[in-house]
Amino acid sequence: MNWRRLFRRSAEADLTPELRARIQASFDEASRNEEHFPSTIDPRIYHVKVIREHLGPLRGKRVLDVGCGKGRFARVFREQEPEAEIWGLDISEEMLRFVPPEIQTRAGTMTKLPFADAFFDGAYATESLEHAVEIEQAVAEMCRVVKPGGRIAIIDKNAEQWGRLETPEWERWFTRKELERMLKRHCREVASRFISYWEDVEPDGLFIIWLAVK
Ligand SMILES: C[S@@+](CC[C@H](N)C(=O)[O-])C[C@H]1O[C@@H](n2cnc3c(N)ncnc32)[C@H](O)[C@@H]1O
């Protein structure tokens, strides 16, 4: 009996083929809504800045945007450092159509990344882990594809604020401790804090960033 798998299953839903298809179809459809799913982001927004700072110098580095959507973060990082090799992975091919051609893309699920172990120098996920359903598996995959010493950043929403926004039935938010525990299974340094869109605005508790070093 695989007790770890049994335990994980009891704690989480499964990303069944039916659910995966539903999530994919929902984001394929959402890709048409540029207002709610924009393809660009203001590089001054703190979410962009704090990930960039954590990743460190990007020249010659290979970095994965997990659940990249239209690649709004990847686009900024690539513009800031044209010698970085930025990859974007998303479950929705319709979202990926908006990603600029300088960014390499793969369609797939973050719960089974189509990359070799330690292929990337760093990886980040912004508001995508909340849709992964098999959360522990997605975190393990993100860590697997990053080299030892590589950097990982996750931005998502705070479970203690659940209900503030409308959410699809598969979405999950996280407490700081919950994701810290998952990351600590794979990473030697893990920290988290509340953030807001602007560095000089006091965080209201909705967004959390988790920063890890493998
Ligand atoms: C709210 S959007 C965020 C997109 C992007 N990270 C951003 O900040 O603009 C969530 C994204 O996660 C993707 N997604 C959902 N489930 C996924 C999965 N299992 N594997 C990969 N991507 C997934 C969706 O297609 C969507 O593009």
The ligand as a MOL file (V3000), in Angstrom:
LIG
                    3D

  0  0  0     0  0            999 V3000
M  V30 BEGIN CTAB
M  V30 COUNTS 27 29 0 0 0
M  V30 BEGIN ATOM
M  V30 1 C -5.2530 33.2970 -13.2490 0
M  V30 2 S -4.3500 32.6950 -14.6220 0 CHG=1
M  V30 3 C -2.7170 33.3460 -14.2590 0
M  V30 4 C -1.8410 33.3790 -15.4840 0
M  V30 5 C -0.4520 33.9960 -15.2960 0
M  V30 6 N 0.3300 33.2780 -14.3330 0
M  V30 7 C -0.5650 35.4520 -14.9140 0
M  V30 8 O -0.2910 35.8110 -13.7630 0
M  V30 9 O -0.9330 36.2170 -15.7960 0 CHG=-1
M  V30 10 C -4.1460 30.9770 -14.2150 0
M  V30 11 C -3.4520 30.1900 -15.2990 0
M  V30 12 O -3.1670 28.8800 -14.8280 0
M  V30 13 C -3.3810 27.9710 -15.9100 0
M  V30 14 N -3.5900 26.6140 -15.3620 0
M  V30 15 C -4.6640 26.1590 -14.6600 0
M  V30 16 N -4.4780 24.8870 -14.2980 0
M  V30 17 C -3.2530 24.5200 -14.7930 0
M  V30 18 C -2.4920 23.3100 -14.7550 0
M  V30 19 N -2.9310 22.2110 -14.1420 0
M  V30 20 N -1.2830 23.3110 -15.3450 0
M  V30 21 C -0.8130 24.4120 -16.0030 0
M  V30 22 N -1.4970 25.5810 -16.0680 0
M  V30 23 C -2.6880 25.6360 -15.4690 0
M  V30 24 C -4.5760 28.5580 -16.6200 0
M  V30 25 O -4.7380 28.0860 -17.9460 0
M  V30 26 C -4.2900 30.0450 -16.5570 0
M  V30 27 O -3.5710 30.4990 -17.6730 0
M  V30 END ATOM
M  V30 BEGIN BOND
M  V30 1 1 1 2
M  V30 2 1 2 3
M  V30 3 1 2 10
M  V30 4 1 3 4
M  V30 5 1 4 5
M  V30 6 1 5 6
M  V30 7 1 5 7
M  V30 8 2 7 8
M  V30 9 1 7 9
M  V30 10 1 10 11
M  V30 11 1 11 12
M  V30 12 1 11 26
M  V30 13 1 12 13
M  V30 14 1 13 14
M  V30 15 1 13 24
M  V30 16 1 14 15
M  V30 17 1 14 23
M  V30 18 2 15 16
M  V30 19 1 16 17
M  V30 20 1 17 18
M  V30 21 2 17 23
M  V30 22 1 18 19
M  V30 23 2 18 20
M  V30 24 1 20 21
M  V30 25 2 21 22
M  V30 26 1 22 23
M  V30 27 1 24 25
M  V30 28 1 24 26
M  V30 29 1 26 27
M  V30 END BOND
M  V30 END CTAB
M  END
